[in-house]
């Protein structure tokens, strides 16, 4: 029997590729820690060091799943991100602007808010189109929050 985990192909599921060895150590005074090791021999070495100490140890093998940064935290699991929040449906507000761009609150610098110049009676509708005949009135436009 070998102490090494066989080398896994890159096509193996992430849960098998990112395997780690863990020891949950509970000391007699109530202190608790989880220690993580890359190899089984490292775990065995640590358990050997703890022999004859006043501790309880629970060893296991698995994948460390981290949590993403805010504002919408997710558990980053091998099976995909899992949301750690619930949006109460009753609190959802409709956005009448229809804007789907980046949330301006989380930008490094605020977006430029453009407003349309009022049209004179003599203005032609052609002025709303660019040279390539593309409607450009709403290009990079965010709704004005004061209106």
Secondary structure as UniProt FT lines:
FT   TURN            10..11
FT   HELIX           14..17
FT   STRAND          20..27
FT   TURN            28..29
FT   STRAND          32..37
FT   HELIX           40..50
FT   TURN            51..52
FT   STRAND          55..62
FT   STRAND          66..67
FT   STRAND          74..77
FT   TURN            78..79
FT   STRAND          80..83
FT   HELIX           89..91
FT   TURN            96..97
FT   HELIX           104..106
FT   TURN            121..122
FT   HELIX           125..128
FT   TURN            131..132
FT   TURN            137..140
FT   TURN            145..146
//
